[in-house]
Amino acid sequence: MAGETVKPGSREEGTPSGQQPASASPTNPAPSPTRRLLAEQELRLISTLVVMLGVGLFLALPFVLSIGSVVFLPITTALILTIILSPLADKFGEWGVPNVLSSLLSITLFLALLVAALLTVLQPALDLIDQLPAFLARIGERIMQLRGAFAWIADAAAQMERVLGSPNDREVVVASPSLIQQLALATPSVLVETLVTFLMAFFMIEARGRWRRQLLLGRTDYGASLKAARVLRDVQDRVAQYFATVATINFVIGVIVSIGAWSFGMTAPLMWGGLAGLLNFLPYLGPMAMTVFLTLYGLSSDGNVAVALIPAFAYIGLHTIEANVVTPSVLGVRFTINPVVILIAISYFAWIWGVVGALLSVPIVITLKALFQHIGKPNLLGFAFGETLFPQAAERVDPA
């Protein structure tokens, strides 16, 4: 009819009566495609800056940590020791031991085990130093025998050198301090850094309770504080459980190697067992070094070469079973780490801090993995092909 007004939402507008378009909802307005595109571009720009900062930090960190190793190495070692030994101190506290005494007991027990393991290896090794000239002479004789068996390889190399020609450039050798001089110069610094490391670890373990209370009660957002405390506690328990399990496995490996060395008639079987247990803390490289030591010892002995190399082959078989059957079944999937990541970490931290850095590389990787499992791992490979850098965070933020 003329004069009638069409009400909003009536059928004449093409919208069912009593309903409004979803885009007009005041509580849940749908973002426009332009705003969504701008938000995605902004998120990708921020993610790109994060990746660039991470790469720059990864490349610059070795130089900073290497130059300041006197400061950063004790701090890092003390943090790793705190993570490993805090559950032991908590166990002493559950038994009614005061906090200061439980922290001191955990540090003392760790030092006692470390000194006992080192003495088990070093004392027989020092006794074998007197036999080192004869030991090297026998190895040289064995190598000459093997060289005679493979003389055709040397002949082929000589013919290749005659064809290609050999350079006549003079080689300049720069004199460097001897090993004894280097050890004499490094000993005071090593002793001071070791003392600082264990003192720092003791105070960190002793203050763990106060840090937890400050983390829980010193924040306005109690939910975030509780989540952070749970994450730190889970990381601590997981890393400590990993090293307790690995230490037990390595102790068993040391016992088996000691029994095997005794059965093969090798000198100082406890030294070989302790060396096998300690080197097994360094994945891949440690067992390789142990195999080399056993091979050299076999070459220095009298008798058939094949028989002399039986201890080395027996150790290779033992390590193969331990690394592929025992350790994965005991630790499970939670502690499984890509071997490439382990080797990169060992080379990275060995470049920075030498042997100590190589020993700290696996604890650092385990700690970072436990943290990433809570906060989410960056999807670096997918990010290179246009995906989100943190897919877990994107799912929480964008419910659509």
Secondary structure, 3 states (H helix, E strand, C coil): CCCCCCCCCCHHHCCCCCCCCHHHCCCCCCCCHHHHHHHHHHHHHHHHHHHHHHHHHHHHHHHHHHHCHHHHHHHHHHHHHHHHHHHHHHHHHHCCCCHHHHHHHHHHHHHHHHHHHHHHHHHHHHHHHHHHHHHHHHHHHHHHHHHHHCHHHHHHHHHHHHHHCCCCCCCCCCCCCCHHHHHHHHHHHHHHHHHHHHHHHHHHHHCHHHHHHHHHHCCCCHHHHHHHHHHHHHHHHHHHHHHHHHHHHHHHHHHHHHHHHHHCCCCCHHHHHHHHHHHCCCCCHHHHHHHHHHHHHHHHCCCCHHHHCHHHHHHHHHHHHHHHHHHHHHHCHHHCCCHHHHHHHHHHHHHHHHHHHHHHHHHHHHHHHHHHHHHCCCCHHHHHCCCCCCHHHHHHHCCC
